[in-house]
Amino acid sequence: MSVLDRVVSLTIPILPKPFVRYFSRPYIAGTTIDDAFAVIRTLREEGCMATLDVLGEFITRREEAERDTKAYETLLDRIAAEGAPDAHVSVKLTALGLLLDESMCLDNMRRLVTKAKATNNFVRIDMEDSSCTDVTLRIYRTLRQEFPGHVGAVLQSRLRRTMDDVDSLTRDNPSPAPANFRLCKGIYLEPRPIAYTHPELIRRNFTQALDMMFERGAYVGIATHDEILVWESLRLIRKHNRTREQYEFQMLLGVDEALRSIILEDGHRLRVYVPYGEHWYSYSVRRLKENPQIAGHAFRALFRKG
């Protein structure tokens, strides 16, 4: 990473929104549902699946939770109408009122998974920071039992607790369907007693968690742009004789498209995370700070056009 990349990424939060929008274009499908479907049609032509996320989280009012729930219901209906069965949705529980009322949030999620079942679709419950982990997995357990095969969760290899969560969620299985996980490193910088901070430990925990998930028969969305972890994942796919239908790779929109092509050309299924919506700004700032190279590339391209 160059000095320019780092400087640009650090200045992103103080730039006017039009500049941030320019830098964030690789990451965001747009502001509308039509923008999102234009992107997933292009991805399907490349052989990619998609998971759609309506941006917005940490809401503070019940009416916002109702608004977001309806937006996801509309999205699931649109997926069905478009005939796009390989497009799923990802939901952050804080967008549905998790921090206001757990019971209300569960009811809102139940509405979405009910809709997903009716339209033969799937809802991924996103993971947020460690303060939300217990309640998120509690809601996942409840809905997994009620709607087997239509809901999944996310686990983060950064967290020290993750191996225990994999063990618990795959050992105590009241559902007839296997556990369904997205496994990622995790973007939230947590205190050291809660999370690993050394990159190699995070990688090793990722590999160990994936090994157990496969051993216990879970379906896994392997979410990484780290080619070392892609290599480790391929090793474990061979070790456990996983078929193509028992796992998928997952990547963010706009990140390392060259690696995405390599994975697809090797015959693996790959799903791209496609965020869209009016609340693009906070997501863009977070992603650009995490991936300074993107901001630097966009900055250089801006001046090449001048």
JOMOVEN-V339137 format. One record per residue. N is the residue number from 0. RES is the residue in one letter. SS is DSSP state (alpha for helix, beta for strand, coil for the rest). Layout:
N/RES/SS ; N/RES/SS
This chain:
0/M/coil ; 1/S/coil ; 2/V/alpha ; 3/L/alpha ; 4/D/alpha ; 5/R/alpha ; 6/V/alpha ; 7/V/alpha ; 8/S/alpha ; 9/L/alpha ; 10/T/alpha ; 11/I/alpha ; 12/P/alpha ; 13/I/alpha ; 14/L/coil ; 15/P/coil ; 16/K/alpha ; 17/P/alpha ; 18/F/alpha ; 19/V/alpha ; 20/R/alpha ; 21/Y/alpha ; 22/F/alpha ; 23/S/alpha ; 24/R/coil ; 25/P/coil ; 26/Y/coil ; 27/I/beta ; 28/A/coil ; 29/G/coil ; 30/T/coil ; 31/T/coil ; 32/I/alpha ; 33/D/alpha ; 34/D/alpha ; 35/A/alpha ; 36/F/alpha ; 37/A/alpha ; 38/V/alpha ; 39/I/alpha ; 40/R/alpha ; 41/T/alpha ; 42/L/alpha ; 43/R/alpha ; 44/E/alpha ; 45/E/coil ; 46/G/coil ; 47/C/coil ; 48/M/beta ; 49/A/beta ; 50/T/beta ; 51/L/beta ; 52/D/beta ; 53/V/beta ; 54/L/coil ; 55/G/coil ; 56/E/coil ; 57/F/coil ; 58/I/coil ; 59/T/coil ; 60/R/coil ; 61/R/alpha ; 62/E/alpha ; 63/E/alpha ; 64/A/alpha ; 65/E/alpha ; 66/R/alpha ; 67/D/alpha ; 68/T/alpha ; 69/K/alpha ; 70/A/alpha ; 71/Y/alpha ; 72/E/alpha ; 73/T/alpha ; 74/L/alpha ; 75/L/alpha ; 76/D/alpha ; 77/R/alpha ; 78/I/alpha ; 79/A/alpha ; 80/A/alpha ; 81/E/alpha ; 82/G/coil ; 83/A/coil ; 84/P/coil ; 85/D/coil ; 86/A/beta ; 87/H/beta ; 88/V/beta ; 89/S/beta ; 90/V/beta ; 91/K/coil ; 92/L/alpha ; 93/T/alpha ; 94/A/alpha ; 95/L/alpha ; 96/G/coil ; 97/L/coil ; 98/L/coil ; 99/L/coil ; 100/D/coil ; 101/E/alpha ; 102/S/alpha ; 103/M/alpha ; 104/C/alpha ; 105/L/alpha ; 106/D/alpha ; 107/N/alpha ; 108/M/alpha ; 109/R/alpha ; 110/R/alpha ; 111/L/alpha ; 112/V/alpha ; 113/T/alpha ; 114/K/alpha ; 115/A/alpha ; 116/K/alpha ; 117/A/alpha ; 118/T/coil ; 119/N/coil ; 120/N/coil ; 121/F/coil ; 122/V/beta ; 123/R/beta ; 124/I/beta ; 125/D/coil ; 126/M/coil ; 127/E/coil ; 128/D/coil ; 129/S/alpha ; 130/S/alpha ; 131/C/alpha ; 132/T/alpha ; 133/D/alpha ; 134/V/alpha ; 135/T/alpha ; 136/L/alpha ; 137/R/alpha ; 138/I/alpha ; 139/Y/alpha ; 140/R/alpha ; 141/T/alpha ; 142/L/alpha ; 143/R/alpha ; 144/Q/alpha ; 145/E/alpha ; 146/F/coil ; 147/P/coil ; 148/G/coil ; 149/H/coil ; 150/V/beta ; 151/G/beta ; 152/A/beta ; 153/V/beta ; 154/L/beta ; 155/Q/beta ; 156/S/coil ; 157/R/coil ; 158/L/beta ; 159/R/coil ; 160/R/coil ; 161/T/alpha ; 162/M/alpha ; 163/D/alpha ; 164/D/alpha ; 165/V/alpha ; 166/D/alpha ; 167/S/alpha ; 168/L/alpha ; 169/T/alpha ; 170/R/alpha ; 171/D/coil ; 172/N/coil ; 173/P/coil ; 174/S/coil ; 175/P/coil ; 176/A/coil ; 177/P/coil ; 178/A/coil ; 179/N/beta ; 180/F/beta ; 181/R/beta ; 182/L/beta ; 183/C/beta ; 184/K/coil ; 185/G/coil ; 186/I/coil ; 187/Y/coil ; 188/L/coil ; 189/E/coil ; 190/P/coil ; 191/R/coil ; 192/P/coil ; 193/I/coil ; 194/A/beta ; 195/Y/coil ; 196/T/coil ; 197/H/coil ; 198/P/alpha ; 199/E/alpha ; 200/L/alpha ; 201/I/alpha ; 202/R/alpha ; 203/R/alpha ; 204/N/alpha ; 205/F/alpha ; 206/T/alpha ; 207/Q/alpha ; 208/A/alpha ; 209/L/alpha ; 210/D/alpha ; 211/M/alpha ; 212/M/alpha ; 213/F/alpha ; 214/E/alpha ; 215/R/coil ; 216/G/coil ; 217/A/coil ; 218/Y/beta ; 219/V/beta ; 220/G/beta ; 221/I/beta ; 222/A/beta ; 223/T/coil ; 224/H/coil ; 225/D/coil ; 226/E/alpha ; 227/I/alpha ; 228/L/alpha ; 229/V/alpha ; 230/W/alpha ; 231/E/alpha ; 232/S/alpha ; 233/L/alpha ; 234/R/alpha ; 235/L/alpha ; 236/I/alpha ; 237/R/alpha ; 238/K/alpha ; 239/H/coil ; 240/N/coil ; 241/R/coil ; 242/T/coil ; 243/R/alpha ; 244/E/alpha ; 245/Q/alpha ; 246/Y/beta ; 247/E/beta ; 248/F/beta ; 249/Q/beta ; 250/M/beta ; 251/L/beta ; 252/L/coil ; 253/G/coil ; 254/V/coil ; 255/D/coil ; 256/E/alpha ; 257/A/alpha ; 258/L/alpha ; 259/R/alpha ; 260/S/alpha ; 261/I/alpha ; 262/I/alpha ; 263/L/alpha ; 264/E/alpha ; 265/D/coil ; 266/G/coil ; 267/H/coil ; 268/R/coil ; 269/L/beta ; 270/R/beta ; 271/V/beta ; 272/Y/beta ; 273/V/beta ; 274/P/beta ; 275/Y/beta ; 276/G/coil ; 277/E/coil ; 278/H/coil ; 279/W/alpha ; 280/Y/alpha ; 281/S/alpha ; 282/Y/alpha ; 283/S/alpha ; 284/V/alpha ; 285/R/alpha ; 286/R/alpha ; 287/L/alpha ; 288/K/alpha ; 289/E/alpha ; 290/N/coil ; 291/P/alpha ; 292/Q/alpha ; 293/I/alpha ; 294/A/alpha ; 295/G/alpha ; 296/H/alpha ; 297/A/alpha ; 298/F/alpha ; 299/R/alpha ; 300/A/alpha ; 301/L/alpha ; 302/F/alpha ; 303/R/alpha ; 304/K/coil ; 305/G/coil
